[in-house]
Amino acid sequence: MEKLKTPVLTGKEGEEFDLHVAAAWTKNHRERRPEDPHSHFFGKEILEKILNQEGCVGLRFYYGHTHPASEPKSEKHLIIVGAKSDGTDMVHTAKNKPLSRLELKAVAPADDVIGQQAMPCPGSPGCPKSI
């Protein structure tokens, strides 16, 4: 019987990307979803705070909305959390049991750093028209 390998993140995932391909892809996004933000700005301070957590090897990005799907008006947000080498998110790592949403809200700021964008683009200073 083949033993399953435990996924391992090294912190070396991702790669540098060609500017021309990046420009084409971001243009495609803007044309397909003109109503969506086309970028998000995160300051160095929150990124370093997340990356400097013990055991953090990278970042994971999630989309979120301020209101449930049943409500017509909602803002889209990008949420970032640290990730450990085993691939798990760094949320409520001080506890070994899943937490309710209320418990997570109470404990996450003390245990782990979770960030969200404060500067969506378009709408923020210096927002580029395209990449």
C-alpha positions as CSV (number, residue, x, y, z in Angstrom):
1,M,0.0,0.0,0.0
2,E,1.4,3.4,-1.0
3,K,1.9,5.8,1.8
4,L,0.3,9.2,1.2
5,K,2.7,12.1,1.3
6,T,1.9,15.0,3.6
7,P,1.8,18.2,1.6
8,V,4.6,20.6,2.4
9,L,4.9,24.2,1.6
10,T,8.4,25.6,1.5
11,G,7.9,29.3,1.1
12,K,9.4,29.1,-2.4
13,E,6.1,28.7,-4.1
14,G,5.3,31.2,-6.9
15,E,7.7,32.7,-9.4
16,E,8.6,35.9,-11.1
17,F,6.2,36.7,-13.9
18,D,6.6,38.3,-17.3
19,L,5.3,41.9,-17.4
20,H,3.7,41.5,-20.8
21,V,1.8,38.4,-19.8
22,A,0.8,40.0,-16.5
23,A,-0.5,43.1,-18.3
24,A,-2.5,40.9,-20.7
25,W,-4.0,38.9,-17.9
26,T,-5.0,41.9,-15.8
27,K,-6.5,43.6,-18.9
28,N,-8.5,40.4,-19.5
29,H,-9.8,40.6,-15.9
30,R,-10.8,44.3,-16.2
31,E,-12.6,43.6,-19.4
32,R,-14.4,40.5,-18.0
33,R,-15.3,42.0,-14.6
34,P,-15.2,45.8,-14.9
35,E,-17.3,46.2,-11.8
36,D,-14.8,44.3,-9.6
37,P,-11.7,45.8,-8.0
38,H,-8.8,45.1,-10.2
39,S,-6.1,45.3,-7.5
40,H,-5.7,45.5,-3.8
41,F,-3.0,47.3,-1.9
42,F,-1.5,45.9,1.3
43,G,1.0,47.9,3.3
44,K,4.4,46.5,4.3
45,E,3.5,46.6,8.0
46,I,0.6,44.1,7.8
47,L,2.4,41.8,5.4
48,E,5.5,41.7,7.6
49,K,3.4,41.2,10.7
50,I,1.7,38.1,9.1
51,L,4.9,36.8,7.5
52,N,6.9,37.2,10.8
53,Q,4.6,34.9,12.7
54,E,6.4,31.8,14.0
55,G,6.0,28.9,11.4
56,C,4.6,31.1,8.6
57,V,6.0,30.2,5.2
58,G,3.7,32.3,3.0
59,L,0.4,34.0,2.5
60,R,-3.0,32.7,1.5
61,F,-5.6,35.1,0.0
62,Y,-9.3,34.8,0.3
63,Y,-12.2,36.8,-1.2
64,G,-14.9,37.9,1.2
65,H,-18.0,40.1,1.0
66,T,-19.3,42.5,3.7
67,H,-22.9,41.1,3.3
68,P,-24.4,37.7,2.5
69,A,-25.6,36.8,-1.0
70,S,-29.2,37.5,0.0
71,E,-28.4,41.2,0.3
72,P,-28.0,43.0,-3.0
73,K,-25.3,45.5,-1.9
74,S,-21.9,44.2,-0.7
75,E,-18.3,45.2,-0.9
76,K,-15.7,42.6,-2.1
77,H,-12.6,42.3,0.1
78,L,-9.4,40.4,0.0
79,I,-8.4,38.8,3.2
80,I,-4.9,37.5,3.9
81,V,-3.7,34.9,6.4
82,G,-0.4,33.2,7.0
83,A,0.1,29.6,6.0
84,K,2.3,26.9,7.6
85,S,4.4,24.4,5.9
86,D,1.7,21.7,6.2
87,G,-0.6,23.9,4.2
88,T,-2.9,24.9,7.0
89,D,-3.9,28.5,7.6
90,M,-2.6,30.3,10.6
91,V,-6.0,30.9,12.3
92,H,-6.7,29.9,15.8
93,T,-3.3,28.0,15.9
94,A,-3.2,28.4,19.7
95,K,-6.1,26.1,20.0
96,N,-6.3,22.5,18.7
97,K,-10.1,22.5,18.2
98,P,-12.2,24.3,15.6
99,L,-13.7,27.5,16.9
100,S,-17.1,29.0,16.3
101,R,-17.3,32.3,14.4
102,L,-17.8,34.2,17.6
103,E,-14.9,32.4,19.3
104,L,-12.7,33.0,16.2
105,K,-13.5,36.7,16.3
106,A,-12.6,36.9,20.0
107,V,-9.3,35.0,19.8
108,A,-7.9,35.5,16.3
109,P,-6.4,39.0,16.9
110,A,-4.6,37.7,20.0
111,D,-3.4,34.5,18.5
112,D,-2.9,35.1,14.8
113,V,-2.7,38.0,12.4
114,I,-5.4,38.3,9.7
115,G,-5.3,41.2,7.3
116,Q,-7.7,42.7,4.9
117,Q,-7.1,45.3,2.2
118,A,-7.8,48.9,3.2
119,M,-7.1,50.3,-0.3
120,P,-9.0,48.7,-3.2
121,C,-8.3,49.9,-6.7
122,P,-9.9,51.7,-8.4
123,G,-10.5,54.2,-5.7
124,S,-7.2,54.6,-3.8
125,P,-4.4,57.1,-4.3
126,G,-2.0,56.3,-7.1
127,C,-4.2,53.5,-8.4
128,P,-2.7,52.5,-11.8
129,K,-4.9,52.4,-14.9
130,S,-3.3,49.1,-15.9
131,I,-0.3,47.0,-15.1
